[in-house]
């Protein structure tokens, strides 16, 4: 067997603890889908319906917590496998693809009955989001495949190519949480165009920080440390909006950094006399 080849036994190994958190990710995503369906067809009251949507949001966020833990546990214990990567992608497609798509699809039906256009295209927008999330997950598995050269793997592990699917779902569900909490569901008309933007960002070539290398041994410059404390303090002042602020900041940070890097590359170098 060649050194860069992987046996079937190694590729299909199921490590208990990382797989447990991946299964928990899938479980909470499944619960989020159930709550979306219950909220849409709830005939008791709008208050109960809104509560179901809120629970769906928290289930998606819990899926995100489990998703962040399974990979870290696998890397810390040296228990990464191709099976675990594929299992994680399937769980992500449910929790961060299907669940947010259903959440927005059901939410834009009820408050927009006077806008039949959105009722007709809502399912298309939801599918575009789901399609881009699935493509993003498939591309991630390809560009981080262990058969790629080590230099390529390191480059793709340092930054995410395209907006990560959990972050995309986080943007959507955190905004749904704000709309429900402040009784702003009439503004849910803004969600469909936002979903299209998020869908494009997932399959774009814009790079986003992965934070995979952040641990207890990570060092930071004094300016970075102070900036982080200030940002946390500012977010705590708007705790009801904190999640939305965090996810939106991450999204636009990647966009602005990409624009700044492109401008820097296009800037003509000063010629020496």
N, C-alpha and C positions, 0 to 999 in steps of 0.2 A: 504493500500500500504506500502510495506517495505521501510525503510529509504534509502536504496541504489538503489531503483528502480527509473526510470525516466518515467514520463508520456509521451504519444504521443504528447501532446500539447507542453510540454517543449522541447522535442527533435526536433520538427519541427518548432520551432520559427524562423522567418526570421527577423533579426535586420537590419535596413535599411543601416546605414553607413558602417558597416563591409562588408555587402553583396555587397554594391556599389563598394568597392575597389576590392572585389573578381571578380565581373563582369568585372571591368576594366582590371584586370589581364587576364581574358579570352579573352577580346576584343583585347588587344595588342598581345596576342598569336595568335589569328586568323589573325590579320594583318601581323604578321611575316610569317605565312604559305603562305599567298597570295603573299607576296614579294618574298619568295623562289621560288614559282612556276613561277612568272613573270621573275625572274632573270634567271631561267633555260631555259625558252623558249623565252627569249628576242632575237630578230633577228636584232635589230637596231645597237648595238655596244657592245663591251666588257666593255666599260666604263660605259654604262648604266646598264649593267648586274651586274657589281661590285657594283654600287651604290644601286641597289635593295638589294643585299646581305647585304650591310652595314646598310640599313634601317631595314632589318629583324633583324639584331643584336640588334639595338637600341630598337626595339619593344620588343624583349625578355627581355632586361635589364629593360625597363619600366614595364614589367610584374613583374619582380623581386621587383621593388620598391612598386608596388601595393600589392604584396604578403606579403611584410614585414609590410605594414601599416594595412592591414585588421586584422591580428592577434593582433597587438598591440592595435588598437582601440577597438577591442572586449574585450581584457583583461582589459584595462583601464576603460572601462565603465561597466565591469561585464556583458557583453552581449555575452558570449560564448554559443554556442549551437551545438548539434550534426549535425544539418542541415548545419550550417556554416562550420564545419570541413569537411563534405563530399563534399560540394560545392567547398571548397577551393582545395580539392584533385583533383576533376574533372578538375578545371581550371589549376592546376599545371601540370596535365598529358598532357594537350594540349600545354601550353606555354613552359614548361620545358622538355617535353617528345617528342611530335610530332614535334614541330618547330625545335629544334636543330637537331633531327634525319634527317628531310628533308633537313636542311641546309647543313649538311655534305654529305648526300646522293647525292644531286644535285651537290655539289662542286667537288666531287671526280670523277664524270662522265666525265665532260668536259676536265679537265687538264690531265686525265689519259687514254686517248683513246689508247695510246700505251701499256697500261697495262690492258689487258682484264680480268685478274684475279680480279682486284679491281672492275671492272664493274659488274662482276658476283656475288661477295660476298658483294657488298656495301649495298644492301637491307637487307642482313642477319645481318650485323653489326648494321645497323640502328634499326632493330627490336629488337636485343639483348639489345641495349641501352634503347629502349622504354619499353621493358618487365621489365628490372631491375628497371627503374624509376617507373613503375606502382606497382611493388612488394614493392618497398621502401615506396611509399605513403600508400599502404594498411597496411604495417607493422606499420607505424607510427600511423595510426588511431587505430590500435589494442592495441599497447603498451601504448597509452595515453588515452584509453577509461576511462570514469569516473567511471565505475563499478569496475575497478581495485583498489586494496588497495592504500590508499593515499601515502604510502611510495614508492610504485612502480611508481606512477605517478610523484612524485617529482624527483625521480632518472632519469626517462626518459625525463623529461622536462628540467633538468639541462644540459644534454648533448644529442646530437643527436646520435642515434645508426645507424651508416652508414652515408655516405656522403649525406647531404641534396640535394634534387633534384634541387632546385634553384641554389645552388652552383655548382652542376655538369653542369647544363646548362650554368652558367656563365663562367666556364672554357672554354667550347667549343666555345661559341659565342665571347668571348674576343680574343681568338686565331684566329678565323675567321676574326675578325676586324683587327688584326695585319697583317694577310696574305694579306688582301685586300689593306690596307693602304700602305704597303711597296711593293706591287706588287710581293708577294711571293707565289702566288697560286700554283706554281709548288711544293711547300713544303706541300701541302694539303694531300699528301700521308701519312703524319704523323698523320693525324686526325683519321683514322680508328683504329689503335692500341690504340690511346689515348682514344677513345670512349669505347673500351673494358675494359681498365683499370678503367675508370670512372664508367662504368656499374658495375664492380666487387666491387668497393668501396661503391657504393650505397647500395648493399645488404650484405656487410661485417658487422662484429661486431666491427669495428673500430669506436670509439666515437669521435665526433666533437663538439666543443663548440657551444651552441645555441644562446648566447647573449640575451636571452629573459629577463634575470634579469638586463640587463644594462639599466639604466635610469638616470634622473638628480640627483638622490640620491645615485648613485653607487659610492663607494669609491675605491681608488686604492693606492697601495704602491708607494712611490716616484720612485723606480726603474722602476716599470711598467709604470708610467706616462711618465718618461723621455724616455724610450724605445719606447713608442707609438709616441711621438713627433719626435724622430729620424727616425722612420720607415716612417712616413708621409712625412718628409722632403726628404728622399731618393726616395720615390715613385714619389714625385713632380718633381724630376730631370729627370725622364723618363716618362713624362706624357702621351706620345703616347702609352707606354707599361704598364701604371699604372694598368689598369683593369686586364690584364693578370697576372701581378705580384701579385696583391692582391688575385685573385682566386687561382692561383697556390700555393701561400704561404699557404693559408688556407688548400688546399688539402694535401700538404706534411707536414704541421704542425701536422695534425691528424695522418699521417702515422708514423712520427718520434716519436711522443708522445706515440703512441701505442707500438712501438718497445721498447722504453725506459722503459715503465711500465712493459712490459713482462720480460725484462732483470732484472728489479728490483725485480719482484716476484720470478724469478728463482734463484736469487743470494742466496747462502746458508748463513744462519744466523750464526754469530760467536758463537760458543759454549763457555759457561763459564767454566773455569777450576775448 
